[in-house]
């Protein structure tokens, strides 16, 4: 049985604001801005009056008009808050510490969400390493990160939550070397063992083509299929692990059609044997791709085959047919994770290998000294802002844009004899 969200589910009570203290008196606390709003650093008073840093995610358009003309929370905000409050606490999933509105500062349609502060995300880490010409991550580090990712997914799926946008930018790197899953803005509640019916998207929210960032989007979504199954997360996670091993995204399409072409070039074009249900997808048959056989991992990504268990795992995740992908429960019990040794030492190495020196969080000598912590927080926000706007970092996107333009031209030429539109 399916159901729409009720009006009451768009009403979420604020909490936690009384424990949040801004650092603006000691400097600009904002360290990132985007179309969604901004990220700023503040301090949070926890147990025994000890303070710690938090990241405030301020959403500019968190409130939108309802069908009745009244303001209500946007779908993305409801998704994120509902998912995080539904999920029991877990070491590898970010915690929501506070939810409140600051209309005087950000406008009446804004909303602020407070999370523990973490130095960087996995995307920033991988780009920093690549642009600094650092060697590929050791496989022991990759394995530990993968363990954290699949542990988070197992917890989500067992709790009836699909993330649906797993990518390096949504994996936070903690100062203690733990990786946490964040950003549940397009997450979905699905049926669980308690037979609670899934929530269906509201009108205008049923499309799946925009779900999941392009490089990590599974082929069934690219062909207009449903994103309401755990295989979406498992494919994305497999692609992320492969990226950590190889040093770059393994499927780098420029648009939906090109992404399908890149995927089929490696995994082979779908057949009734490899993917029996593909013909039922909405956009299957609108495009005719040249028939290709699947390539071997060792031919295109030889480093994957340095560890046979890793090789087997990725072949069981990065698959065309979603029904054949391993579940998160199966993955955490996979032989690749059986020989994790010296996990504490590896986490110390992970912290060094993934967090740029400029972003490392200082040790607080006295967690009860609010004034001193506020000054440290202002300097930390300034350092992060400088890092994200530095010449070496700001050129990442422009350099990639030029590269992508060249790749797109080559791809268009290569595919001119492979692709026939039949709209």
C-alpha positions in Angstrom: 0.0 0.0 0.0 1.4 3.4 -1.0 0.7 6.7 0.6 1.4 10.4 0.1 2.9 12.6 2.8 0.3 14.0 5.2 0.2 17.7 5.9 1.4 16.9 9.5 4.6 15.4 8.1 5.6 18.8 6.7 5.3 20.2 10.2 8.6 19.6 12.1 9.2 21.2 15.4 12.4 23.2 15.8 14.9 22.1 18.5 18.4 22.7 19.8 18.8 26.4 19.0 19.6 27.2 22.7 22.8 25.1 22.5 24.1 27.0 19.4 26.5 29.9 19.8 27.8 31.9 16.8 31.4 33.0 16.4 30.7 36.1 14.2 32.0 38.4 17.0 35.5 37.0 16.3 35.3 37.0 12.5 33.3 35.8 9.5 32.0 32.3 10.4 30.8 31.4 6.8 33.2 29.1 4.9 31.1 28.0 1.9 28.2 29.3 -0.2 26.1 27.7 -2.9 22.7 27.7 -4.6 21.2 26.0 -1.5 22.4 28.7 1.0 25.6 28.7 3.1 27.7 26.8 5.5 29.1 28.5 8.6 30.9 27.4 11.7 29.5 27.8 15.2 30.0 26.2 18.6 27.7 23.8 20.4 27.3 23.4 24.1 27.0 19.7 24.9 27.1 17.5 28.0 28.9 18.9 31.1 28.9 22.4 29.4 31.7 21.3 27.1 31.8 23.1 23.7 32.6 21.7 20.3 32.5 23.0 16.7 29.4 22.5 14.6 28.6 23.3 10.9 25.4 25.3 10.3 23.7 24.5 7.0 21.4 27.5 6.3 18.9 26.8 3.5 17.6 30.0 1.9 14.4 28.4 0.4 13.5 25.9 3.0 9.9 27.0 3.1 7.8 26.9 -0.1 4.1 27.6 -0.9 1.7 24.7 -0.4 -1.3 24.0 -2.6 -3.3 26.1 -0.2 -1.0 29.0 -0.6 0.6 28.7 2.9 4.3 28.2 3.5 5.5 24.7 4.3 8.8 22.9 4.4 10.3 21.9 1.1 10.4 18.3 0.1 14.2 18.1 0.4 14.1 19.5 4.0 11.4 17.1 5.0 13.3 14.2 3.4 16.6 15.1 5.2 15.1 15.8 8.6 12.7 12.8 8.5 15.5 10.5 7.5 17.9 11.6 10.1 15.3 11.6 12.9 14.1 8.2 11.8 17.5 6.6 11.7 18.9 5.4 15.0 22.3 6.9 15.8 25.2 5.3 13.9 28.9 5.9 13.9 29.0 6.3 10.1 26.0 8.6 9.7 26.0 12.3 10.5 23.9 13.5 13.4 21.4 16.3 13.3 22.0 18.4 16.5 19.6 21.3 16.0 16.9 22.6 13.6 15.7 26.2 13.9 14.8 29.4 11.9 16.6 32.7 12.1 14.2 34.9 10.1 15.9 38.1 11.2 19.2 37.1 9.8 18.4 34.9 6.8 14.7 35.7 5.9 11.4 34.1 6.8 11.8 31.3 4.2 15.2 30.1 5.6 16.0 27.3 8.0 19.2 26.3 9.7 20.4 22.7 10.4 23.3 22.1 12.8 25.6 19.1 12.4 29.0 18.2 14.0 31.8 20.0 12.2 34.1 17.8 10.1 37.3 19.1 8.3 36.4 18.0 4.8 34.5 15.6 2.5 35.9 12.8 0.4 35.6 14.7 -2.8 37.8 17.5 -1.4 40.3 14.9 -0.2 40.6 13.1 -3.5 40.8 16.3 -5.5 43.5 17.7 -3.1 45.5 14.5 -3.5 45.2 14.5 -7.2 46.1 18.2 -7.7 49.0 17.8 -5.3 50.3 14.8 -7.3 50.1 12.6 -4.3 50.2 8.8 -4.9 47.0 6.8 -5.0 45.4 5.9 -1.7 46.8 2.7 -0.2 44.3 -0.2 -0.6 44.2 -0.6 3.2 42.9 3.0 3.5 40.4 2.4 0.7 39.1 -0.7 2.5 38.6 1.1 5.7 36.6 3.9 4.0 34.6 1.3 2.1 33.8 -0.4 5.4 32.4 2.8 6.8 30.3 3.5 3.6 28.7 0.0 3.5 28.2 0.0 7.3 26.2 3.3 6.9 24.2 1.9 4.0 23.4 -1.3 5.8 22.1 0.8 8.7 20.0 3.0 6.4 18.6 0.1 4.4 17.7 -1.9 7.5 15.9 1.2 8.8 13.9 1.6 5.6 15.9 4.6 4.2 17.4 4.9 0.7 20.0 7.6 0.4 19.9 7.9 -3.4 22.7 10.4 -3.8 25.9 8.6 -2.6 29.0 10.3 -3.9 32.4 11.5 -2.5 30.9 14.9 -1.7 28.4 13.4 0.6 31.0 11.4 2.7 32.5 13.5 5.5 36.0 12.8 6.8 36.3 13.1 10.6 39.3 14.1 12.6 39.4 10.7 14.2 39.6 9.0 10.8 36.0 7.9 10.5 33.9 8.5 7.4 30.3 9.5 7.8 27.4 9.6 5.3 25.5 13.0 5.0 23.0 14.9 2.9 19.7 13.0 2.9 17.9 15.7 0.9 16.6 13.2 -1.7 16.5 10.2 0.6 13.4 8.1 0.5 11.5 6.0 3.1 10.7 2.5 1.9 8.7 -0.4 3.5 10.5 -2.2 6.3 9.9 -5.3 8.3 7.2 -3.5 10.3 5.1 -3.3 7.1 5.0 0.5 7.2 4.1 1.7 3.7 6.6 3.7 1.8 6.0 7.4 1.2 5.4 8.3 -2.4 6.6 11.5 -4.0 4.2 14.4 -4.2 3.0 15.6 -7.5 5.8 16.8 -9.7 8.4 14.8 -7.7 8.0 11.4 -9.5 10.9 11.7 -12.0 14.1 9.9 -11.3 16.5 11.3 -14.0 17.8 14.0 -11.7 18.3 11.8 -8.7 21.9 10.8 -7.9 24.8 12.8 -9.3 25.6 11.9 -12.9 28.9 10.1 -12.5 27.4 7.8 -9.8 23.9 7.4 -11.3 23.1 3.7 -12.1 21.9 2.8 -15.6 18.3 2.1 -14.7 17.9 5.7 -13.5 19.6 7.0 -16.7 16.9 5.0 -18.6 14.1 6.6 -16.6 13.6 3.7 -14.1 12.6 3.7 -10.5 15.0 4.8 -7.7 13.0 3.1 -5.1 15.4 0.1 -4.5 18.6 -0.4 -2.5 20.5 -1.3 -5.7 20.7 2.4 -6.5 22.9 3.0 -3.4 24.9 -0.1 -4.0 25.9 0.8 -7.5 26.9 4.3 -6.5 28.9 3.0 -3.6 30.7 0.5 -5.9 31.6 3.4 -8.3 32.9 5.5 -5.3 35.2 2.6 -4.2 36.5 2.1 -7.7 37.2 5.9 -7.9 39.3 5.7 -4.7 41.2 2.7 -6.1 41.9 4.2 -9.6 42.3 7.9 -8.6 39.4 9.2 -10.7 35.7 8.8 -11.5 35.5 5.6 -13.7 32.4 6.8 -15.7 32.7 10.5 -16.7 29.8 11.3 -19.1 28.8 14.8 -20.1 25.1 14.2 -20.0 22.6 11.4 -19.7 23.2 9.9 -23.1 27.0 10.2 -22.9 26.9 8.6 -19.4 25.0 5.6 -20.7 27.5 5.3 -23.6 30.5 5.4 -21.2 28.9 2.8 -19.0 27.9 0.5 -21.9 31.4 0.9 -23.3 32.8 -0.8 -20.2 29.9 -3.0 -18.9 28.6 -3.9 -22.3 25.2 -3.0 -23.9 22.2 -4.6 -22.2 20.9 -7.9 -23.4 18.1 -10.2 -22.3 20.8 -12.4 -20.6 22.7 -9.6 -18.8 19.7 -7.5 -17.9 16.3 -9.2 -18.6 14.1 -6.3 -17.3 15.8 -3.5 -19.1 13.3 -3.5 -22.0 10.6 -2.4 -19.5 12.3 0.9 -18.6 10.6 4.0 -19.9 13.5 5.3 -22.1 14.8 1.9 -23.3 14.5 1.7 -27.1 14.5 5.5 -27.6 18.2 5.3 -28.2 20.0 2.5 -30.0 23.6 1.9 -28.9 26.1 -0.1 -30.9 26.4 -3.6 -29.4 29.4 -4.0 -27.2 30.8 -6.8 -25.1 31.8 -6.1 -21.5 35.4 -5.3 -20.8 37.5 -6.8 -18.1 38.5 -4.7 -15.1 42.1 -5.6 -15.6 42.1 -4.2 -19.1 40.9 -0.7 -18.1 41.5 -0.5 -14.3 44.4 -2.9 -13.6 44.9 -1.7 -10.0 41.5 -3.2 -9.0 42.9 -6.7 -9.8 45.8 -6.3 -7.3 43.4 -7.6 -4.7 41.3 -10.5 -5.9 38.6 -10.0 -3.2 38.3 -6.3 -4.1 38.0 -7.3 -7.8 35.2 -9.8 -7.1 33.4 -7.3 -4.9 33.4 -4.5 -7.5 32.2 -6.9 -10.2 29.3 -7.7 -7.9 28.3 -4.0 -7.4 29.1 -2.2 -10.6 26.5 -4.1 -12.7 23.9 -3.3 -15.2 21.2 -5.5 -13.6 20.2 -4.1 -10.2 18.8 -7.4 -9.1 22.2 -9.0 -9.2 24.0 -6.3 -7.1 25.0 -7.4 -3.6 23.1 -5.9 -0.7 24.8 -3.8 2.0 24.4 -6.7 4.4 26.2 -9.0 2.0 29.0 -6.6 1.4 29.9 -6.0 5.1 30.3 -9.8 5.3 32.4 -10.0 2.1 35.8 -11.7 2.3 37.5 -8.4 1.3 36.8 -7.0 4.8 37.8 -10.2 6.6 41.5 -9.3 7.0 41.2 -5.7 8.3 44.3 -5.4 10.5 45.5 -2.7 12.9 42.3 -0.6 12.4 43.3 2.0 14.9 46.7 2.6 13.1 45.0 2.6 9.7 42.5 5.3 10.9 45.4 7.5 12.0 46.9 7.1 8.6 43.5 7.8 7.0 43.3 11.1 8.8 46.7 12.1 7.5 46.1 10.8 4.0 42.7 12.5 3.6 42.7 15.7 5.5 44.8 18.5 4.0 47.1 20.1 6.7 45.3 23.5 6.3 42.0 21.9 7.3 43.0 19.8 10.3 40.9 20.6 13.4 42.9 22.0 16.3 42.8 20.2 19.7 40.8 22.2 22.2 42.9 22.5 25.4 39.9 23.5 27.5 36.5 22.5 26.0 34.7 24.7 28.6 36.4 27.9 27.6 33.7 29.3 25.3 35.5 32.6 24.5 38.8 30.9 23.5 36.9 28.2 21.4 35.0 31.0 19.6 38.3 32.6 18.6 39.7 29.3 17.4 36.5 28.6 15.4 36.7 32.0 13.6 40.3 31.2 12.6 39.3 27.7 11.5 36.5 29.1 9.3 39.0 31.6 7.8 41.5 28.8 7.0 38.8 26.7 5.4 37.4 29.6 3.4 41.0 30.4 2.2 41.6 26.8 1.2 38.3 26.5 -0.7 39.0 29.8 -2.6 42.7 29.4 -3.1 44.1 29.5 -6.6 45.0 25.8 -6.6 41.5 24.8 -5.5 39.4 27.3 -7.4 41.1 26.2 -10.7 39.9 22.6 -10.1 36.6 23.2 -11.7 37.8 25.4 -14.6 40.6 22.9 -15.4 38.1 20.1 -15.4 35.7 22.1 -17.6 38.3 22.5 -20.3 39.2 18.8 -20.0 35.5 17.9 -20.2 35.0 20.0 -23.3 37.8 18.2 -25.0 36.5 14.8 -23.8 33.0 15.8 -25.0 34.2 16.6 -28.5 36.1 13.3 -28.7 33.1 11.4 -27.3 30.8 13.0 -29.8 33.1 12.1 -32.7 33.6 8.5 -31.3 29.8 8.0 -30.8 28.8 9.5 -34.2 28.9 6.0 -35.7 27.6 4.2 -32.6 24.5 6.1 -31.6 21.2 6.4 -33.5 18.3 8.4 -32.1 14.9 6.9 -32.5 12.7 9.4 -30.7 
